[in-house]
Amino acid sequence: MLLQPASLHEQIAGIDRLKGRQGPDLGSDRGRLIVMSLSCCTSQELAKGQRFGVALVFFFLAIVAAAPVQAGLAVHDEVSRAALVTGSVRPLSVRHELRIALTRQGTESIELAARLSQDGGIITLPIAWSIRRGGETIFRDNSPVVDRVIEPGDYVVEAAYGTVRVAQSVTVLAGQSIGLTLILNVGGMRALAMVKDIPPIQGIASRYDIYDEESGRLVSRSQEAGEVIRLRSGKYLVESRLLPGNTLARSTVAVKAGVLSSLEIKHEAGVAAVDVADRLSWTIRDLSTGWSASGEGRQDAVVLAPGIYEFESGRPGRQRLVSFTITAGERRVLTNSD
């Protein structure tokens, strides 16, 4: 974090004090006493004092010369003394990088960006930014980087990326331009669910519920196979369902900042296809749990946990009911003649 050294502020304050203070009147008694006391010093003491004074001058000159380089400070025209006061970020709520540049009053600005991890590059995908002042949202944008003119004052910057939302308070002083880069500590997870020992099946949808492993809180839900879900680094429990079907598979994954983790979830199940005439209604029931799935006409696949089921099909008054068993890895076709 690059901050303006306080010595510059002290130097300005010191110059002000020197401008308003007069030296001793050598014509007065006090002035004569000062001259007399100086004349009592030995030549050796004066020499020591000269060497110390010269060293002190060079020390302060070195600080002044080095400060702009160390602070990355850019000065444009006249600068407010208040802008030299540092501490523009109040107590941290998220890791960040802070850059402060000096500018003319009335041209203060704030630039916002974010990284996935401390060592990662700037995020180039859209980030939902908002800036609040006193409880009122004064700015919203959905872009990777924000750069806008802003009035001096106290603000809260919020950023949302995937499932992660962070907030950071910041103060912009008169004559300052602030650059704030947030470290989101975010990684990605991509899940792919399938039936074990059976090739990919057309007509099957996936659903994923993602829970924080430590708290058990639902963090995200996805209904798209292979979707990249952005999560704060940590451990998660993923529950997977294949639809239509009655199977549930669970797996855990560790998400690391700046890393995309792939998760393959295999369901211990069988697959039943329904082959009946168009507009002919049908129902499959799980006799052990009461779960059921219904439809009309053909259905390419229904994913079923191993067990005993009923299959009912036909028109009202002419329905046919049969029972069947399915095992893991089995594929079978259900027809109106079964």
VOPANU-767636 format. One record per residue (C-alpha): y, x, z. Coordinates in steps of 0.05 Angstrom, whole numbers, padded with zeros to 5 digits. Layout:
VOPANU-767636
Y	X	Z .
...
end
This chain:
VOPANU-767636
00000	00000	00000 .
00065	00032	-00023 .
00123	00023	00026 .
00195	00049	00026 .
00201	00102	00082 .
00246	00079	00139 .
00285	00144	00135 .
00326	00117	00076 .
00348	00058	00118 .
00365	00105	00175 .
00405	00149	00128 .
00447	00091	00104 .
00459	00068	00175 .
00477	00139	00194 .
00528	00144	00138 .
00560	00080	00161 .
00566	00106	00232 .
00596	00172	00207 .
00648	00134	00165 .
00672	00096	00226 .
00674	00155	00275 .
00731	00206	00280 .
00720	00278	00302 .
00752	00306	00366 .
00827	00320	00365 .
00832	00395	00373 .
00902	00386	00399 .
00878	00346	00459 .
00851	00373	00525 .
00781	00348	00506 .
00787	00384	00439 .
00808	00449	00474 .
00750	00443	00522 .
00702	00437	00463 .
00732	00498	00430 .
00729	00537	00494 .
00657	00519	00507 .
00639	00541	00436 .
00674	00607	00446 .
00630	00620	00507 .
00567	00619	00465 .
00535	00686	00450 .
00528	00710	00379 .
00452	00706	00387 .
00455	00633	00407 .
00500	00617	00348 .
00452	00651	00301 .
00394	00612	00329 .
00433	00548	00322 .
00451	00564	00250 .
00379	00577	00231 .
00356	00512	00265 .
00412	00472	00231 .
00395	00500	00162 .
00322	00485	00172 .
00338	00414	00194 .
00382	00402	00133 .
00327	00426	00086 .
00276	00383	00122 .
00317	00319	00111 .
00332	00338	00039 .
00257	00346	00026 .
00244	00277	00055 .
00298	00245	00013 .
00274	00280	-00050 .
00201	00261	-00040 .
00210	00190	-00016 .
00221	00155	-00083 .
00160	00190	-00113 .
00115	00172	-00054 .
00139	00100	-00052 .
00138	00088	-00127 .
00209	00063	-00119 .
00250	00040	-00179 .
00325	00030	-00167 .
00368	-00009	-00215 .
00443	-00010	-00205 .
00470	-00032	-00137 .
00418	-00046	-00084 .
00424	-00087	-00019 .
00413	-00047	00045 .
00366	-00102	00069 .
00320	-00087	00010 .
00305	-00019	00040 .
00274	-00052	00101 .
00198	-00053	00094 .
00145	-00099	00123 .
00149	-00151	00068 .
00078	-00175	00081 .
00064	-00209	00147 .
-00004	-00209	00182 .
-00059	-00201	00131 .
-00104	-00259	00111 .
-00136	-00224	00051 .
-00143	-00152	00027 .
-00088	-00135	-00022 .
-00046	-00083	-00056 .
00030	-00086	-00049 .
00083	-00055	-00093 .
00158	-00058	-00077 .
00213	-00041	-00126 .
00288	-00046	-00114 .
00330	-00088	-00161 .
00398	-00121	-00165 .
00409	-00181	-00121 .
00396	-00245	-00160 .
00340	-00213	-00201 .
00286	-00213	-00147 .
00216	-00228	-00174 .
00143	-00231	-00156 .
00083	-00209	-00197 .
00014	-00235	-00179 .
-00055	-00209	-00201 .
-00125	-00204	-00171 .
-00187	-00161	-00172 .
-00260	-00180	-00160 .
-00269	-00119	-00116 .
-00229	-00061	-00089 .
-00251	-00016	-00146 .
-00253	-00069	-00200 .
-00204	-00081	-00256 .
-00152	-00136	-00259 .
-00185	-00204	-00271 .
-00170	-00227	-00342 .
-00197	-00298	-00335 .
-00152	-00356	-00312 .
-00137	-00359	-00237 .
-00107	-00421	-00205 .
-00043	-00395	-00172 .
00005	-00433	-00128 .
00066	-00411	-00087 .
00089	-00451	-00027 .
00153	-00447	00013 .
00160	-00486	00077 .
00102	-00531	00061 .
00128	-00548	-00009 .
00093	-00523	-00071 .
00146	-00493	-00116 .
00101	-00463	-00170 .
00033	-00473	-00201 .
00000	-00436	-00258 .
-00070	-00424	-00287 .
-00068	-00354	-00317 .
-00095	-00285	-00300 .
-00027	-00254	-00282 .
00038	-00286	-00259 .
00107	-00254	-00265 .
00168	-00297	-00246 .
00237	-00293	-00217 .
00240	-00318	-00146 .
00293	-00327	-00091 .
00289	-00284	-00029 .
00250	-00318	00027 .
00183	-00330	00060 .
00125	-00354	00017 .
00051	-00367	00018 .
00013	-00346	-00045 .
-00053	-00382	-00059 .
-00105	-00362	-00110 .
-00169	-00400	-00129 .
-00223	-00368	-00171 .
-00290	-00403	-00178 .
-00311	-00427	-00109 .
-00264	-00377	-00074 .
-00195	-00395	-00049 .
-00150	-00346	-00011 .
-00079	-00348	00016 .
-00030	-00292	00033 .
00038	-00297	00064 .
00093	-00253	00035 .
00168	-00243	00046 .
00215	-00226	-00011 .
00279	-00193	00013 .
00345	-00191	-00024 .
00344	-00136	-00076 .
00267	-00131	-00078 .
00215	-00143	-00132 .
00145	-00152	-00104 .
00079	-00137	-00139 .
00020	-00168	-00102 .
-00053	-00157	-00123 .
-00105	-00195	-00083 .
-00176	-00168	-00072 .
-00218	-00231	-00078 .
-00286	-00199	-00060 .
-00321	-00244	-00111 .
-00386	-00236	-00150 .
-00424	-00281	-00197 .
-00491	-00317	-00197 .
-00528	-00345	-00256 .
-00591	-00388	-00243 .
-00645	-00409	-00291 .
-00700	-00458	-00268 .
-00766	-00470	-00303 .
-00836	-00497	-00292 .
-00884	-00441	-00273 .
-00934	-00424	-00328 .
-00904	-00473	-00377 .
-00857	-00454	-00435 .
-00786	-00481	-00434 .
-00784	-00556	-00443 .
-00735	-00596	-00484 .
-00703	-00656	-00450 .
-00704	-00627	-00379 .
-00639	-00619	-00341 .
-00625	-00572	-00283 .
-00586	-00582	-00219 .
-00569	-00529	-00168 .
-00542	-00538	-00098 .
-00515	-00473	-00068 .
-00509	-00465	00007 .
-00479	-00410	00050 .
-00542	-00381	00083 .
-00507	-00367	00150 .
-00469	-00432	00160 .
-00512	-00480	00118 .
-00448	-00506	00084 .
-00453	-00532	00013 .
-00411	-00484	-00028 .
-00422	-00507	-00099 .
-00462	-00553	-00144 .
-00480	-00540	-00217 .
-00515	-00582	-00269 .
-00515	-00531	-00324 .
-00572	-00481	-00334 .
-00546	-00410	-00339 .
-00476	-00427	-00315 .
-00440	-00368	-00282 .
-00419	-00391	-00212 .
-00367	-00347	-00179 .
-00379	-00337	-00104 .
-00352	-00296	-00047 .
-00398	-00237	-00033 .
-00453	-00256	00016 .
-00522	-00289	00020 .
-00536	-00358	-00007 .
-00592	-00409	-00009 .
-00602	-00442	-00077 .
-00638	-00508	-00083 .
-00662	-00525	-00153 .
-00684	-00591	-00183 .
-00710	-00607	-00253 .
-00692	-00676	-00279 .
-00723	-00724	-00289 .
-00773	-00703	-00237 .
-00788	-00699	-00163 .
-00795	-00624	-00151 .
-00751	-00581	-00107 .
-00752	-00505	-00107 .
-00712	-00459	-00061 .
-00692	-00387	-00068 .
-00643	-00339	-00036 .
-00595	-00292	-00070 .
-00547	-00237	-00046 .
-00481	-00237	-00084 .
-00442	-00172	-00088 .
-00368	-00165	-00105 .
-00357	-00149	-00178 .
-00431	-00158	-00196 .
-00466	-00214	-00235 .
-00534	-00232	-00203 .
-00587	-00270	-00243 .
-00635	-00315	-00208 .
-00699	-00343	-00239 .
-00730	-00402	-00202 .
-00800	-00425	-00218 .
-00824	-00495	-00199 .
-00896	-00506	-00180 .
-00905	-00570	-00221 .
-00937	-00606	-00278 .
-00904	-00642	-00336 .
-00919	-00712	-00361 .
-00893	-00739	-00428 .
-00887	-00814	-00438 .
-00907	-00840	-00507 .
-00896	-00915	-00512 .
-00863	-00961	-00562 .
-00788	-00967	-00566 .
-00757	-01013	-00514 .
-00822	-01016	-00476 .
-00807	-01005	-00402 .
-00846	-00957	-00359 .
-00846	-00931	-00287 .
-00878	-00870	-00253 .
-00888	-00874	-00177 .
-00907	-00819	-00128 .
-00957	-00853	-00081 .
-00945	-00803	-00025 .
-00869	-00806	-00021 .
-00849	-00870	-00057 .
-00807	-00832	-00108 .
-00804	-00864	-00177 .
-00775	-00854	-00247 .
-00764	-00909	-00298 .
-00744	-00915	-00370 .
-00754	-00948	-00438 .
-00789	-00920	-00498 .
-00808	-00847	-00507 .
-00793	-00793	-00455 .
-00807	-00721	-00474 .
-00820	-00696	-00404 .
-00820	-00715	-00330 .
-00830	-00657	-00282 .
-00878	-00677	-00227 .
-00900	-00643	-00163 .
-00976	-00637	-00157 .
-01004	-00703	-00131 .
-01028	-00774	-00146 .
-00984	-00822	-00185 .
-00982	-00892	-00214 .
-00960	-00906	-00285 .
-00938	-00977	-00301 .
-00918	-00998	-00372 .
-00911	-01059	-00416 .
-00869	-01121	-00423 .
-00859	-01171	-00367 .
-00922	-01210	-00355 .
-00963	-01160	-00396 .
-00956	-01097	-00354 .
-01010	-01046	-00347 .
-01019	-01003	-00284 .
-01061	-00939	-00280 .
-01065	-00881	-00231 .
-01068	-00808	-00250 .
-01068	-00739	-00218 .
-01028	-00679	-00241 .
-01034	-00606	-00220 .
-00987	-00546	-00224 .
-00982	-00519	-00295 .
-01014	-00582	-00326 .
-00985	-00620	-00384 .
-01007	-00691	-00401 .
-00985	-00751	-00443 .
-00980	-00821	-00414 .
-00989	-00880	-00462 .
-00992	-00955	-00457 .
-01067	-00952	-00466 .
-01079	-00906	-00406 .
end
